[in-house]
Amino acid sequence: MDIDIIAFSAHPDDAEMGCGGLLLKLKDRGYKTGIIDLTRGELSTNGDLKIRAEETEKATQILNLDVRDNLGLEDGNLINNLQSRKKIVGAIRKYRPGMVIIPYKKDRHPDHENAHKLLKDSIFAAGLSRFEPDAKNHRPHIIASYMLHYEFKPSFIVDISDYFKKKMKAVTCYRSQLGNNFKKNIPTWLTSKYFKDFLSSRDKCYGLKILAQYGEPYRAEYSIRVDNPLKFFNYLKI
């Protein structure tokens, strides 16, 4: 199965927060989309594996993903070793995405930082014909990072104005993590009354930078080619 774009996340809910709008927008334009979670979030302060799985399924339906997979790596202990890389390489070669989006390399959560390096190395290995040669090699030609907690200077910002509400609907499926009157929640940054405002105000801020209502920032490690600046920057007309 060829999937056009796959978002990798350290935990279920990361991709919804960081790139849910882009996934919705591309799906609406006819592309095949997917999320691959590295862990099941078993160390989460709130909820349990059954609740997290139910929340993930609801969010997956809202995003209308073509595939949602979980590699079962250890939450809180993402290690860039051969075993972990083999699992990620297997997923990349199975779904053969043209674009992958991964967590940014700096973040307050160690799993997000460790996931970035692990994924970057695995994406490279997936293109090596002599690495696990029983499966045909494949390397996505587009790799970008999405923003979670730490900000970066984006390479590009995607207008998600038409998809922001649906993105937040997917995010709020994770009731055990975000509060939403979930009675047994232990207070955390995610359950605080500020976190959803943090997400929405950030997307609002980056949207304003491109003269849109809401935007999602992405970082790429390559130069971006513009063939027609007059057409490309046409959105700046007021």
FENCORPE-V242158 format. One record per backbone hydrogen bond with DSSP energy under -1.0 kcal/mol. CO is the residue of the C=O (numbers start at 1). NH is the residue of the N-H. If there is no record, write none. Layout:
co=CO nh=NH
co=CO nh=NH
//
This chain:
co=4 nh=98
co=4 nh=99
co=5 nh=34
co=6 nh=101
co=7 nh=36
co=9 nh=38
co=10 nh=39
co=11 nh=14
co=13 nh=17
co=14 nh=18
co=15 nh=19
co=16 nh=20
co=19 nh=23
co=20 nh=24
co=21 nh=25
co=22 nh=26
co=23 nh=27
co=24 nh=28
co=26 nh=31
co=27 nh=30
co=32 nh=5
co=33 nh=66
co=33 nh=67
co=34 nh=7
co=35 nh=69
co=36 nh=9
co=37 nh=71
co=38 nh=73
co=41 nh=44
co=48 nh=52
co=49 nh=53
co=50 nh=54
co=51 nh=55
co=52 nh=56
co=53 nh=57
co=54 nh=58
co=55 nh=59
co=56 nh=60
co=57 nh=61
co=58 nh=62
co=59 nh=63
co=60 nh=65
co=67 nh=35
co=69 nh=37
co=74 nh=77
co=79 nh=81
co=81 nh=85
co=82 nh=86
co=83 nh=87
co=84 nh=88
co=85 nh=89
co=86 nh=90
co=87 nh=91
co=88 nh=92
co=89 nh=93
co=90 nh=94
co=91 nh=95
co=92 nh=96
co=95 nh=3
co=98 nh=142
co=99 nh=6
co=100 nh=144
co=101 nh=8
co=102 nh=146
co=109 nh=113
co=110 nh=114
co=111 nh=115
co=112 nh=116
co=113 nh=117
co=114 nh=118
co=115 nh=119
co=116 nh=120
co=117 nh=121
co=118 nh=122
co=119 nh=123
co=120 nh=124
co=121 nh=125
co=122 nh=126
co=124 nh=127
co=125 nh=128
co=126 nh=138
co=128 nh=131
co=132 nh=135
co=142 nh=100
co=144 nh=102
co=145 nh=219
co=146 nh=104
co=156 nh=218
co=158 nh=216
co=160 nh=163
co=160 nh=164
co=163 nh=167
co=164 nh=168
co=165 nh=169
co=166 nh=170
co=167 nh=171
co=168 nh=172
co=170 nh=173
co=171 nh=174
co=173 nh=175
co=174 nh=178
co=175 nh=179
co=178 nh=180
co=179 nh=182
co=182 nh=185
co=194 nh=198
co=195 nh=199
co=196 nh=200
co=197 nh=201
co=198 nh=202
co=199 nh=203
co=200 nh=204
co=201 nh=205
co=202 nh=206
co=203 nh=207
co=203 nh=215
co=204 nh=208
co=205 nh=209
co=207 nh=210
co=207 nh=212
co=208 nh=211
co=214 nh=160
co=216 nh=158
co=218 nh=155
co=218 nh=156
co=219 nh=145
co=228 nh=232
co=229 nh=233
co=231 nh=234
co=233 nh=236
co=234 nh=237
//
